[in-house]
Amino acid sequence: MIVAGVMSGTSADGIDVALVEIRSGARGPRLKLLGYAGFPYPGPVRRAVLAAMNSQNARIAELARLNFVLGELYADAVRTTQKKLRYKADLVGCHGQTIYHQGTPAPFLGRKLAVTWQTGEASRIAARLGVPVVSDFRPADMAAGGTGAPLVPYLDYLIYRDRRVGRIALNIGGIANVAAIQANAFLDQVIAFDTGPGNMVMDALTEELFGRTYDRDGKIAAHGEVRDAVIENFLRRNFFKEKPPKTAGREEFGREFVREFRQVCRGRQPSKNANGGGRSMRKEDVIATATAFTARSITDALRRHVLPCGHFSEVIASGGGTRNPSLMAMLANEAGAIGLKLRTSDEFGIPSEAKEAVAFAVLAYETWHQRPSNVPSATGAKRAVVLGKVSYP
């Protein structure tokens, strides 16, 4: 079966599509990546997506319209990818665009609930492409008591499990997450969780300070000075101390966090160690510090929550963050300091920017065959469940 995996990350930069040939095997699905393509959101669409993530100001009518617009864009992206690669999908797995994710229960109208919302109307995709679409993957895990994320560890286990080598899969999207797979581990032994910001804080600051959507090739960060005191200030936050399973999104590291980060960098936040000894920070210093904060928060999470649980020798990175040489150099240095070698998913046959799209192709395949594909040890769910909902053409 050929499955199209469609992914839009919390960076809200666009759509990734992967076409994957998948067959059932004795030890789980066997997959072959046929090809992939990326489609940046048009400017007005990206602005609408970011506005939708502002839960205080979002308008119901705009959310409804965005749901259908994204469905059209997802269908266009799959169709264009099919024409480019000369394959046709039998099934589509579409993650959708997350506009709100609250992984831990909170009181609302007399109930205590964990909630999530991925938008992008699957019925429109199915109607346009003429094939079934699996979407809305996270709620089933949350209904079983999980945080709904991360879900990619199912793929990580399939492709990285090794009889002799303990590996840590790292995805650096808007949010960074890890999946730790000990040598010869079983699926229910995988440790996975969100470590904190990936590209999200860096991108937002680059847009605010330089008018660019992201720091291309990490060039801005390369010309800045890292202020360690700022990083240490933020690493004291409760999120980084909490034990897994845990998940994060724009609710933790979005607009309000970015505003506070800038204030601390300017020395306007009442913190003893706020701005690295009171020296003013250039704009380049802010981006360099935000980049180092992502690298440090990832390795700090590994040191706190992963390395005490077993022997691991490799970190295998994927996601948009791997295209930032400054971030990768910082990460390689930080990982080396705790005894880990940094690699990328490209070395394992899956280009780093395509991996999440591949993951949702695999999850859709499992859903279509009515097989569970969450990882309860990663999400905290009480049991393994079949993920997603199916829309028919």
N, C-alpha and C positions, 0 to 999 in steps of 0.2 A: 504494500500500500504506500502511495506517495502522500505525504501530509505536509501542508504548508503551516509553518509556525509563524505567528505574527506577534510582535512585541513592541510596546511603547513604554519606555521607562520613566522613572520619576524626574529625570532631567527634562522631560517634555521637549526633546529636540527633534523627534520624528518617529518613523516607523521602520522596523527591521523585519524582513521576511526571509525565511529559510525554507527551502524545499528539501524534504528528507524522505528517503526511502527506508521504510521500517518493516521488519519482519519479526515475528515472535520466535524466541529462542528458549532453550531450557533454563538459562540464567537471566531471563529478562529480554526486553526488546533488543534486537540488533539493528543498528542504524548506519546509513550511508548518506552523508551530506551531498546533495546534488548541486547545490549552489545557493547563493543568497544575494540580497540587494538591500540597500538602505535608501530611505526617502525622507528628506528633511521636511518638517512641517512648514507650509507657507507662513510668512510672518503673522498675518491676522489670525491664523488658526493657533499658532503657538501662544499668541497673546490671549486668545480666548481660553485655551487650556490652562494657562497660568492663572487667569482670572477665576476660573472655575475652582481652582485649588484654594482660593481664599474663601474659606467657609463663612466668614463674617459678612462678606459682600456679594456672594454668588446669588444669582437670580434664577428662579425655577424655570422660567421660559427659556433662558439662555442655556441652562443645563440640558433641557429636553432637546433643543435644537442641536447642541453640540453632540449629543449622543448619536443622532442620525447623520450628522456631517462626518463624524469619525467613522461610522459604519461604511459610508461611501468611500472615504479615503482608504480604509483598510482593503476594501474590495478592489479599488484601483491599484493599490500596491501589489496585491497578490496577482492580479491579472497581468500587470506589467512584468512582474518577476517570471511568471509562467511563459510569457512570450519571449523574454530574454533567454531563458534557460531551455526552452522547448520541451517542457514537461507540463503535465496538467495534474493538479492535486485531486485526490479522491476525498479528502477531508481537510478541514481547516481548524487549527487550534489558535484562538485569538485571546491573548491576555487582556486586551483593552487598555485604556489609559486610566491609571489610578488618580482619582481626584480627592479621595479621602480614605484614610486607613487608620483605625484605632484598634490596635491588636489586643489591648487589655480591657476587660470589662469596666464600664463606668455607669453610674446611675442615670436613667432617663425615663421619665414618665412612670415611675414606680417599678421599673425593671433595671437590672444590671446587665449591660450588653457590651460585647465587643462587636464592632461594625466595620464594614469596608464597602467601597464603591469603585468599581472599574467600569468606565463608560465606553461606548462604541457599539452601536446596535447590531447584534449578531444576525438578526433576521434579515437585515438589509444586505449583509455580506452573503448569506446563504442564497437569497433571491438573486443577487447580482451574479454570483459565481456558479449557481446550480449544483452545489454540493453541501452536505451537512457541515455545520460549524459548532465546535465546542468552545464555550466561553465561560466567563464568570467562575473561575477556578477556585477562588479563595473561600467563599462562604461555607462550603461543605466542611472544610477543615475547622472553621471557626464554630460551626454548629456542633462539632464533636469536641469542643473545648480548646481548640488550638488558636494560635495567633494569626493563622492564615498566611504566614510567611516565615521563613523563605520556602519556596516550592522547588526551586532549581536543584536542591540537593539530591533529588531523585535521579536526575541526569548525571550529576557529579559522581554518584555511587556507581552508575553503569559504566562510565568511561574512565574513571580514575582508580577504582579499587584494584589493589595489587597484592599479591601473596606475600611480598617481602618489604614493600615500601609504604610507610605512612605518609599520606598526602593531605594537604589542605587546599581545597578549591576556594579561590577568592574571586568574587565578581565585583567590579567597581563600576556601578552605574551611578544614578543620582545618589542612591544609598549604597554602601558597601556591605556585603555579607560574605560569610565564610561557611564552608562545610568541611569538617575534619573527618577523614576516613582512615582509620588505623589499618595497618597491614592485615589482610585477610579478614576484615570486619564484615559483620552482617549488617543489613540495612538498618535494623533497629538500634545499632550502635553508633550511627552517624551523629556527630554533634554539629549543629548548624544554627546560625543566628545572625542578625544584623549587627554590625560593629559600630555603625554611626554614619556620618556623611561620607559619600564617595565624591562625585563631581559637584554635588548640589551647591555647597557653600562656595567653592571655587568659582563655579560658573556665575552664580548670582553676583558675587563681588566683582568679577571681571566685567559683567554687563553694567553694573552701577558705576564703576570707576573708569572703565575704558571704552564703554559703548560697544563691546563685542560679546557675542553669545558665549564664548568660552576662550580659554587661553590656548590658542593654537600652538601645538608643538611645545607647550610649556615655556615659551620664550619669555613671557613676562616674569614668571616665577624665577627663571634662571638669572634674571637681572636684579632680583630682590634679595634682601637679607631676612633670614628667619629669626623671629623673636621667640625664643623658647619659653619665656615667662608667660606669654599670651597663651601658648599651647597648654602649658601646665595648668593655667587658670581654668580653661574649659574642660580639661580631662578630669577635674574634680567633680564634675556633674554626676548626679545619681545614675543617669543612664549608663555611663561607662562602668560603674561599679556593680550594676545589677547582673545577676547570674542569668545565663540562658535557660530556657528559650526567651528571646526578646526580639522585637521588631521595631522599626523606626520608619519615619517618612517626613513629609514636609511639616507635619504637626510638631515634630521635634526639631528639625533642622532647616526649616523654611524661612519665610520672610522675617519673623520676629527674631530668630536666632541670628540671621545675617545682620540685622540691624544692631543687635547687641555686640556681635563680633567687631563691627566697624567702630562702635563706641569704645570698646576696650582697646582697640588698636590706636584710637585717638587719645586714649588716656582719660576718657570721660566717664568711665565706669568706676564705682567705688570699690575697687579691689586692690589689695596691697601689692599684688604682683601683676597688675593689669597691663602695663605697656612696656615691659622690659627696661625698667629703670628710668622711666620718664622721658626717654628720647623720642622725638617725633618720628613717625613712620611714613616713609614715602608710599605712594600707591603700589609700587612694585613690591615693597616689603609686605604689604597686606596680602597680596596674592601669594607670595612665597610662603608666608606664614600659614595661610589657609591651606595651601598644598601640603605643607609639612604636617599640619594638623590632621589631614586625612590619613597620611602615611603613618603617623604616630598613633592615631586612634585605632588603626587596624592592628598594628603590631602589639599595642598595649592590650587589646582584646585577646590576641593569641597568647600572650604571656600570662594573662590572668586566668583565662577560661579554657584554653585548649591544651597547651603544653603540659599542664599538670595531669592530664588525663591519658597520656600515652606518649609513644615515641613517633615523632614526625620529622621528616627531613626536607620536604619540598612544599613550597607555596606555588600554586598554579593559577595565574591571574587571567582574567578575561574581562570584557566589558569596555565601555568607552574610555575609561581611565587609562587603559594600557596604551592609548595613543598619545599620552602626555609623557614625554621623556623625563621631564623634571620630576614628576610624581613617581615614575618607575625607578629612577635613580635613588630618590629618597627612600622608597619602599625596599629596594634591594639592600641598601645600607642598613636600614632598621631591621629587616628580616635576618640579614647576616649576623647582626649583633646578638640575636637570640638563637643562632644555629640553624637557620633555615635558608635554603637556596630558592631564589625566585625564578620561576619559569612562566611561560604563557600557554594558553590552551592551543595556540597555533601549532605547538610542537606535538600535539596529540591529534591533529587533523581537523580541529574545529576552530576557525578564525575567531579571535576574541570578541569581535563585534557581533558575531552571529550566534553566540552560544545560548543566550536567553531565548532567542527565537527558536532554536533547535529544541530547547527544553520544553517549550509549550507545544511543539509538534509531537514530542514523545508523550507528554501528559495527555494530549488529545487522543492519541492512539490508544493509550491505556483506558481512557474513559470510554472510547468507542467499543472496547472489548470488555467493558464493565469490570475493570480491575482497579484496585486502589493504587494511588500513586503519591499520596502525601507521605511525609516521613515524621511520624509522631514524636520521635526523639528530637527533631528539629523545631517543630511547631508547638509542642506541648499538648497536642490532641490526645484524647483518651483512647483512640483507636484509629486504625487505617481506614480510609474512606475513599470511595470513588469521587473524583473531583469534577466540577463543571456541570454545565447545562447544554443540551443539544438543541440547535435550531435547524429545522429542515427547510429545503428550498420549496 
